């Protein structure tokens, strides 16, 4: 169907009142779109009145920028239902021969006069006659030449309406032809009430968004304004979640209410659907069509599951989209879809509930209103349903909660115990399939309720009529949750818990999972607690955690909130068992992720925090250096904000002390990580903050600046103790304090404590890291700081500053390569420019220190161990300085080599030697040549020789050295990686380079390095312009033909493709055939897959197409199948790579088999995605024309109709591909026509099946 389609015949069905309203709304929508005031619109009168004035007038300042259907800033619309002939136009504009005053006024201000006729449908010539009549009517009017005249018939008016999808829905609703399930702006929350009904604004802070974790919950008006801000922009996506009955739909409606807050959204923009109404078209199809038409709208989808929201967001945020999206769902879990701002609406205040009851149920006394508000717990739907049960004069103030809930359930109807029992049983599951058929779950529930199936169906229908069961497609759920949870508790209390649990364990996995989910919200129920404890006890279905499948883990996650301590005991038992080591080692798997999430949720309670955290340490230490979920979750528990726990700081410190006191270094490291988290000043969290129906927040947070300072004082205190201790952790603690110094000083009010700890550390010896970070704080954090703190910081820097050359040299040499050292806050420019300038200055100072100390043996001797060890620093620059300043190069080199040799192998740093060589070669190339000659066979330097050689330009002698080093085999292959840096091989003759590369490829693990070197040389040659010579081509072919295609390395695979592209172009048939056969062999043995070698395949088909076609496509088997899948998935059709004539030439060799083979390999159409209709490519017709049997080719083409992968709407893709077989429905060949009919029908069935599947997914409650 044509979604949101409207034409002139629809407009013609509008009444005169609706027609005038439509034009006024269209004008308002245009002004809102242009950011112009709606107050400029004046509407009134009756269209058919014989003497009325203008029906709609737009009166804007002359400078206003208007265009399109409102042609001038001042425009008057005369709106008429009847068709307006030229004669009628003259009579309308000049009653009794006199021009209407309104028209005269429009001429005086250079305005426009527009007649709109909803019955008129004019051809161009008829339109011209009407315009001429309008011109004739004003011919004698003063300033008529300044008056623009227009006539809109019903078709032009329909075209205007199509610009505003919300008004399309309004028109169709007004004429009684609504689009199923889709509505314009209206009272969506209560269709019986006016859209102008008052919205009761709650003074309580009820709205949360992503900023809440930092700023706290906000008020409703502020929340509305934040949502409006997102939706006002095309591609804005919002997810509004909260418990059923909180007023979410009413809040969305208020977004378009200009009486509330600022910047209300245009009422012409929204199109609304509730998935419970099974809208047709589906929201996915609707947004796709709106995007394709580039229509501006705000799509509102109520009762929208997360998967559907994600699919809609993906479409609404496409580049060409003009849509905004807001979806609504009852949900209490964390919901953070990509590309979306999530807002959560919490319970209303009692005062708002009372105000709502006073307005909607005025017969209820104040005392009763208060009692209802208390019981409803901020749920407006529950409150209104309860109010409906109260008659005038009734008193419910003294009724128990159960009595009130029973009133809510029975709703003034006679008590029906069978209905109540049915509701209780249905509430035991989160949702159920309530549609008759094989998939129905009603028979299972009827058996538990001891009712017949037909009885339960009737009961569900009655509950739905009472508004206590909601429907989404085949799915049913008792709502709101407050009622469902209460009914579920009543049901459990009436049956032996063991029997109930056993019953659900005997049903389907889906029902068992749904039952578990309901149990998770019943933590106050003793029966629910008993069921979960039994499941967790020895022999229970959830007791053996290590053996739980996905269903079991999901059930455990659902029921954990019922008895957290019992779950913790089960986790502890599993970790302490015989397989405990394997149990905690699974932390990086989805299974382990479940245990970690549960431990973090359990740690929320201070009473369980210590046990949960210490067990979490087991998972964290099992991760080792991988730093997966356990690591981040553990750290989150110790940070100031978003910790997910209410354990006080003292309790957290006790846990840290326990960890630090351990003799196990891995556990000590956990304690250090916890201290690091205590010191953190920027916060994010990987934790989930929901836990069933238990009241939860983001964890403890400080309520004042004093509490913040107290927190950090405690954290700094424990870090100071570690830093000043003699333990193995003291250096780690110093590094931690240094890395956090700037933020702690500027953000936490602990300057006094930081100064004290810095001075204490410095008294024990020079604190390099601390001084560097204090310098950075001065350089980049001092602006806006109090003068007192600035002075204190500068004094502290001076105290920590290196006080002799040795300390200064260490400070600069050992500083991290990306750090700036020293004070440069006076340097001009932006912060980024100052960083660059500071970086260059630091490098220069380091080189200068090397120069100055080159002959100072007194300082150089104690500094030497630092010069030749470590992983990072500025050793290169210091080495350059040494070479420049040394009196005698050979002597300096010997000292460096001796220091290098004295350093343990795993701690050596070669960079000072490289820097020395890089500079010394400029002073004395001969000595450096001798040094490098000697280094090849050196026991100490031989393993590092390639690294040393690349420190200088590689001349012919240097290339020979590298060849010798390869033959000698002392240097591991990884050291030759340096040949890929800085175009190091550009100076090596290609004949020498070929031998060098092939030699490296034969070293252990050397092949990948060799490929990398050759690929970089090819890249360099292409950049500089000269053609690739024969030696490089020869090298490339030899290297590639030795490649093991089962070897998986994405980067090397790409580089192999580049080498094939460069080296297999001319006279390559023989080698290309060998390469293709190696590829085919790897494919056939499943050692390699075509999609891994995209660039290799493209290069082969581009440069040696006939060989590639013979060897890869011509032979049956796995290779051909892989190639077909690869081409289909990546849309790298052969026609994009190989000339069509070449393909046809190859196929003609064996036309009966090869034409269908080509047809199965190429992608024969363009389009066919969800946005555009598929169209056959010219190559498809060429194959058909040349093939001896057309039907075989078409059948092969048909293998591409169903996509192998897709995003968006598969149903739309399939519909758009129906155009392919439809092109042959009238083919003169009856077999071809029959194939076309069959394929068209098959695609239609597949599309409909997909739509049904999507509707079922969209309609799910779980």
TASULZI-V101280 format. One record per pair of residues at least 6 apart in sequence whose ideal C-beta (glycine too) atoms are under 6 Angstrom apart, sorted by the first residue. I is the first residue (numbers start at 0). J is the second residue. If there is no record, write none. Layout:
BEGIN
[[I J] [I J]]
END
This chain:
BEGIN
[[2 280] [2 285] [2 288] [3 164] [3 167] [5 157] [5 160] [5 167] [5 170] [6 157] [7 120] [7 153] [7 154] [7 157] [9 170] [10 117] [10 153] [10 156] [10 157] [11 117] [11 118] [11 153] [12 174] [13 117] [15 46] [15 47] [15 80] [17 173] [18 78] [18 117] [19 46] [19 54] [19 78] [22 55] [22 76] [22 78] [23 42] [23 55] [24 166] [24 267] [25 159] [26 40] [26 55] [26 57] [27 37] [27 40] [28 163] [28 265] [28 267] [29 69] [30 37] [31 265] [35 63] [39 57] [39 58] [39 59] [40 57] [41 56] [42 55] [44 51] [44 52] [44 54] [45 51] [46 54] [46 78] [46 79] [46 80] [52 101] [53 75] [53 101] [54 76] [54 78] [55 76] [56 75] [57 69] [57 74] [58 73] [59 72] [61 72] [63 72] [65 72] [68 159] [70 111] [70 147] [71 110] [71 111] [71 147] [73 108] [73 110] [74 110] [74 111] [75 101] [75 105] [75 112] [76 113] [76 115] [77 114] [78 115] [79 116] [80 117] [80 118] [81 118] [82 116] [82 118] [82 119] [83 114] [83 116] [83 119] [85 128] [85 129] [85 132] [88 129] [88 132] [88 133] [89 132] [89 136] [92 136] [93 136] [98 140] [102 112] [103 140] [105 112] [105 146] [106 140] [106 142] [106 143] [106 146] [107 142] [109 145] [111 147] [112 148] [113 149] [114 150] [115 151] [115 156] [116 152] [117 153] [119 152] [120 152] [120 153] [121 152] [129 150] [130 150] [133 148] [137 143] [160 166] [160 167] [160 170] [163 267] [164 270] [164 294] [164 296] [165 183] [165 267] [165 268] [165 269] [165 270] [166 267] [168 181] [168 183] [168 270] [169 183] [171 177] [179 279] [180 272] [180 276] [180 278] [181 270] [181 272] [181 278] [182 271] [184 255] [184 266] [184 269] [185 194] [186 192] [186 194] [187 248] [187 252] [187 271] [188 248] [188 249] [198 253] [198 259] [199 351] [199 354] [199 355] [200 219] [201 219] [201 347] [201 348] [201 351] [203 348] [204 216] [204 217] [204 218] [205 219] [205 344] [205 345] [206 217] [206 222] [206 342] [207 216] [207 343] [208 342] [212 641] [212 697] [220 260] [223 253] [223 260] [224 260] [224 261] [226 237] [227 254] [227 262] [227 264] [229 235] [229 237] [229 340] [230 297] [230 323] [233 321] [234 316] [234 320] [235 323] [236 312] [236 324] [236 338] [236 339] [237 325] [237 340] [238 308] [238 326] [238 339] [238 341] [239 247] [239 327] [239 342] [240 328] [240 330] [240 334] [240 343] [241 247] [241 343] [241 344] [242 480] [243 329] [243 478] [243 479] [243 480] [244 378] [244 379] [244 380] [244 381] [244 479] [245 344] [246 379] [247 327] [247 344] [248 301] [251 299] [253 259] [254 264] [255 264] [255 266] [257 263] [268 296] [268 297] [269 297] [269 299] [270 296] [270 298] [271 299] [272 278] [272 300] [273 301] [273 302] [274 302] [274 303] [274 471] [274 1257] [274 1258] [275 302] [275 469] [275 470] [275 471] [281 1253] [282 300] [282 311] [283 310] [283 1208] [286 298] [286 311] [286 314] [286 315] [287 314] [287 1169] [287 1208] [287 1211] [289 296] [289 322] [290 314] [290 320] [291 1170] [293 321] [295 321] [296 322] [297 323] [298 322] [298 324] [299 325] [300 326] [301 327] [303 326] [303 328] [304 1259] [307 1257] [308 326] [308 336] [309 336] [311 324] [312 338] [312 339] [315 322] [315 324] [316 338] [331 689] [332 689] [333 687] [333 689] [334 341] [335 341] [346 376] [346 377] [347 377] [349 372] [352 372] [352 375] [352 382] [353 368] [353 372] [356 363] [356 368] [356 386] [360 386] [362 391] [363 386] [363 389] [366 396] [367 389] [367 395] [370 395] [370 396] [371 382] [371 385] [371 386] [374 403] [375 381] [375 382] [378 479] [378 481] [380 479] [381 479] [381 481] [384 407] [385 407] [388 406] [388 410] [388 411] [404 485] [410 465] [418 458] [420 448] [421 448] [421 455] [421 458] [422 462] [422 486] [423 486] [423 489] [423 490] [424 444] [424 447] [424 448] [424 490] [425 477] [426 477] [426 483] [426 486] [426 487] [427 487] [427 490] [427 514] [427 517] [428 513] [428 514] [428 517] [429 513] [429 516] [429 517] [429 1261] [430 474] [430 476] [430 1260] [430 1261] [431 440] [431 475] [432 438] [432 439] [432 440] [432 473] [433 441] [433 459] [433 475] [434 473] [440 510] [441 452] [441 455] [441 456] [442 452] [443 506] [445 452] [445 455] [447 502] [459 468] [462 468] [468 475] [468 477] [469 476] [469 478] [471 1258] [472 1254] [472 1255] [472 1258] [474 1258] [474 1259] [474 1260] [476 1260] [477 483] [484 520] [487 517] [488 521] [488 524] [491 524] [491 526] [492 526] [496 526] [496 529] [496 530] [500 530] [503 511] [503 514] [508 550] [512 553] [515 554] [515 557] [515 558] [516 557] [518 527] [518 558] [518 561] [519 557] [519 558] [519 560] [519 691] [520 691] [520 692] [521 527] [522 560] [522 561] [522 691] [522 693] [527 561] [528 561] [528 562] [531 558] [531 561] [531 562] [532 562] [532 565] [533 539] [534 540] [534 541] [535 541] [535 542] [535 565] [535 569] [541 555] [544 573] [545 578] [545 582] [552 593] [559 566] [559 597] [560 690] [560 691] [560 693] [563 601] [567 601] [567 607] [567 611] [571 614] [573 582] [574 582] [574 583] [574 617] [583 617] [583 618] [583 621] [584 621] [585 591] [586 618] [586 621] [586 622] [586 629] [587 627] [592 628] [595 618] [595 628] [595 629] [595 632] [598 611] [598 614] [598 615] [599 632] [599 643] [599 686] [600 690] [601 607] [601 611] [602 608] [602 611] [602 612] [602 636] [602 644] [603 643] [603 644] [605 645] [605 646] [608 644] [608 646] [609 654] [612 654] [615 633] [616 669] [618 629] [619 629] [619 630] [619 633] [619 669] [620 665] [622 629] [622 630] [631 685] [634 672] [634 676] [635 684] [635 686] [636 642] [636 644] [637 651] [637 673] [637 676] [637 677] [638 676] [638 679] [638 682] [639 710] [640 682] [640 700] [641 682] [641 684] [641 697] [642 698] [643 686] [643 688] [643 698] [644 698] [645 699] [648 710] [648 713] [655 670] [655 673] [658 666] [658 669] [658 670] [659 667] [659 670] [661 667] [671 728] [671 731] [674 717] [674 718] [675 735] [677 714] [678 714] [678 739] [680 742] [680 746] [688 695] [688 697] [701 707] [708 748] [711 747] [711 749] [712 749] [712 752] [715 749] [715 752] [718 732] [718 736] [719 756] [721 728] [721 732] [722 729] [722 732] [722 733] [722 760] [723 759] [734 768] [737 768] [737 769] [737 772] [740 772] [741 775] [741 776] [741 780] [743 749] [743 753] [744 750] [744 753] [744 776] [745 780] [750 788] [754 795] [757 769] [757 795] [760 766] [761 799] [765 806] [766 799] [767 810] [769 799] [770 799] [771 814] [771 818] [771 820] [773 796] [774 821] [774 822] [777 822] [777 824] [778 823] [778 824] [781 789] [801 807] [801 810] [804 858] [805 858] [808 848] [808 862] [809 865] [811 820] [811 844] [811 845] [811 848] [812 872] [812 873] [812 877] [813 872] [814 820] [815 871] [816 871] [819 837] [819 838] [819 841] [820 841] [823 837] [826 833] [826 836] [842 876] [845 873] [845 876] [845 877] [846 876] [846 879] [846 880] [849 877] [849 880] [849 881] [850 880] [850 883] [850 884] [852 858] [852 859] [853 881] [853 884] [853 885] [854 886] [863 898] [866 911] [867 898] [867 899] [867 902] [867 908] [868 902] [868 906] [868 908] [869 908] [874 908] [874 910] [874 911] [875 910] [875 914] [877 911] [878 911] [878 914] [878 915] [879 914] [879 918] [881 891] [881 915] [882 915] [882 918] [882 919] [883 918] [885 891] [888 919] [888 923] [888 926] [892 930] [895 912] [900 939] [909 943] [909 946] [913 950] [916 927] [916 950] [916 951] [917 950] [919 927] [920 927] [920 951] [934 940] [934 944] [934 947] [935 944] [935 960] [935 963] [935 964] [941 969] [942 969] [942 970] [944 964] [944 970] [945 970] [945 974] [945 975] [945 977] [946 974] [946 977] [948 957] [948 960] [948 961] [949 977] [949 983] [952 986] [953 986] [953 987] [958 987] [958 991] [961 995] [962 995] [964 970] [965 998] [965 999] [972 1002] [972 1004] [972 1005] [972 1008] [975 999] [975 1008] [976 1008] [978 984] [978 1012] [979 1011] [979 1012] [979 1015] [982 1019] [984 992] [984 1016] [985 1019] [989 1028] [989 1030] [989 1031] [990 1030] [993 1030] [993 1034] [996 1009] [996 1012] [996 1013] [996 1034] [999 1005] [999 1008] [999 1009] [1000 1006] [1000 1009] [1007 1048] [1007 1051] [1010 1051] [1010 1054] [1014 1054] [1014 1057] [1017 1061] [1020 1027] [1027 1061] [1032 1062] [1035 1058] [1035 1062] [1036 1062] [1036 1070] [1039 1058] [1040 1073] [1042 1055] [1044 1078] [1044 1081] [1044 1087] [1045 1081] [1045 1086] [1045 1087] [1052 1091] [1053 1094] [1055 1095] [1056 1094] [1056 1095] [1056 1098] [1059 1095] [1059 1098] [1060 1098] [1063 1071] [1063 1102] [1064 1102] [1067 1103] [1068 1103] [1068 1106] [1071 1103] [1071 1106] [1072 1106] [1075 1107] [1075 1110] [1075 1111] [1076 1110] [1079 1118] [1081 1087] [1082 1117] [1082 1118] [1082 1121] [1083 1116] [1083 1117] [1083 1118] [1089 1121] [1089 1122] [1089 1125] [1090 1125] [1097 1136] [1099 1107] [1100 1107] [1100 1136] [1100 1137] [1101 1136] [1104 1137] [1104 1141] [1105 1145] [1108 1145] [1111 1118] [1111 1122] [1112 1119] [1123 1159] [1123 1160] [1126 1160] [1127 1203] [1128 1203] [1130 1162] [1132 1161] [1132 1162] [1133 1160] [1133 1161] [1134 1161] [1134 1178] [1139 1178] [1142 1157] [1143 1185] [1146 1153] [1146 1154] [1146 1157] [1150 1187] [1151 1187] [1154 1182] [1154 1186] [1154 1192] [1155 1191] [1155 1192] [1155 1195] [1158 1182] [1158 1192] [1158 1195] [1158 1196] [1159 1195] [1159 1198] [1162 1199] [1163 1176] [1163 1179] [1163 1196] [1164 1173] [1164 1175] [1164 1176] [1164 1219] [1165 1174] [1166 1172] [1166 1173] [1166 1174] [1167 1173] [1167 1215] [1167 1216] [1168 1212] [1169 1207] [1169 1208] [1169 1211] [1169 1212] [1172 1215] [1172 1218] [1173 1215] [1173 1216] [1173 1218] [1173 1219] [1182 1192] [1183 1189] [1183 1192] [1186 1192] [1190 1230] [1190 1231] [1193 1234] [1197 1238] [1200 1216] [1209 1249] [1210 1246] [1210 1249] [1210 1250] [1213 1242] [1213 1245] [1213 1246] [1214 1246] [1216 1242] [1217 1239] [1217 1242] [1220 1235] [1220 1238] [1220 1239] [1221 1239] [1223 1231] [1223 1235] [1224 1235] [1226 1232]]
END
